[in-house]
Amino acid sequence: QVQLVESGGGLVQPGGSLRLSCAVSGSIFSIATMGWYRRAPGKQRELVAIITRSGVSNYPDSVKGRFTISRDNAKNTATLQMNSLKPEDTAVYYCKAAEYPTNRDYWGQGTQVTVSS
């Protein structure tokens, strides 16, 4: 049973920073990409950051320059460093791991991030 556990969410003021962590446990072949997604109230889930096994990352324009994703392949972990947070970053953040070669996706339970003064 593969499990993803996120941590690090919370309440932060606009302009502040948070660091989210994702740990993958269980029997998994190999993790191709790891990604962070978010879902704000009343909105669809959207990609926040994604990183390949070789360390190539990609971000949407809404977070580019503010968020940084990293991963540790040996530990099957990923982190999301979020700086200069804005109220519109408020959402539940989810970690996803894409397994190779099965192409299965595994999701975490989500962690709440609230940006408010």
C-alpha positions in Angstrom: 0.0 0.0 0.0 1.5 3.3 -1.2 0.9 6.3 1.0 1.7 9.9 0.6 1.7 12.2 3.6 1.9 15.9 3.3 2.8 18.3 6.1 3.7 21.9 6.6 0.5 23.7 5.9 -1.0 26.4 8.1 -2.0 30.0 8.4 0.4 32.7 7.2 0.2 36.4 6.5 0.5 37.8 3.0 4.1 38.0 2.0 5.1 35.2 4.3 6.5 31.8 3.5 5.6 28.2 4.1 7.4 24.9 3.3 5.3 21.8 2.4 6.7 18.3 2.6 5.5 15.1 1.0 6.8 11.7 2.0 6.0 8.5 0.0 5.9 5.2 1.8 5.0 1.7 0.8 5.9 -0.5 -2.1 6.4 1.6 -5.2 8.4 0.7 -8.2 9.9 4.0 -9.1 8.6 7.5 -9.0 8.8 9.3 -12.3 7.4 12.8 -11.6 6.3 14.3 -8.3 4.0 17.3 -8.3 2.0 19.6 -6.1 -1.5 20.6 -6.9 -4.0 22.8 -5.1 -7.8 23.2 -5.0 -9.2 26.5 -3.8 -12.9 26.7 -2.7 -15.2 26.8 -5.7 -12.3 26.2 -8.1 -10.9 23.2 -10.0 -7.7 21.5 -8.9 -4.7 23.1 -10.6 -1.0 22.2 -11.0 1.3 24.2 -8.8 4.7 22.6 -9.5 6.1 19.5 -11.0 9.5 17.9 -11.0 11.0 15.0 -12.9 13.2 12.3 -11.5 16.2 14.1 -13.0 15.2 17.4 -11.3 13.6 19.3 -14.2 10.8 21.4 -12.7 8.0 23.4 -14.2 5.5 26.0 -12.8 2.5 27.9 -13.9 2.9 31.6 -14.3 0.8 32.2 -11.2 3.5 30.8 -8.9 6.7 31.1 -11.0 9.4 32.9 -9.2 7.7 32.4 -5.8 7.5 28.6 -5.4 10.3 26.1 -5.7 9.8 22.3 -5.8 12.6 19.9 -4.9 12.8 16.2 -4.3 15.0 13.5 -2.8 14.9 10.4 -4.9 16.6 8.3 -2.3 14.1 9.2 0.4 11.1 9.4 -1.9 10.2 12.9 -0.6 9.3 16.2 -2.2 9.1 19.7 -0.8 7.5 22.9 -2.0 9.0 26.1 -0.8 6.4 28.9 -1.1 7.5 32.5 -0.7 5.8 35.8 -1.1 2.4 34.1 -0.5 -0.7 35.9 -1.6 -4.3 35.5 -0.4 -5.1 33.8 -3.7 -2.7 31.0 -2.8 -5.2 29.9 -0.2 -6.2 26.3 -1.0 -5.8 22.7 0.0 -2.4 21.5 -1.4 -2.0 17.9 -2.6 1.1 15.9 -3.4 1.1 13.5 -6.3 3.6 10.8 -7.2 3.5 9.2 -10.7 4.8 5.6 -10.6 7.0 4.2 -13.4 6.4 2.0 -15.3 2.8 1.4 -14.2 1.7 5.0 -14.8 -0.3 4.8 -11.6 -0.8 8.1 -9.7 -0.8 8.3 -6.0 -2.2 11.2 -4.0 -1.8 12.5 -0.6 -4.7 13.6 1.7 -4.0 17.3 1.3 -2.8 20.0 3.6 -4.6 23.4 4.1 -2.7 26.6 3.3 -4.4 29.8 4.3 -2.9 33.2 3.5 -4.7 35.9 5.4 -4.0 38.9 7.6 
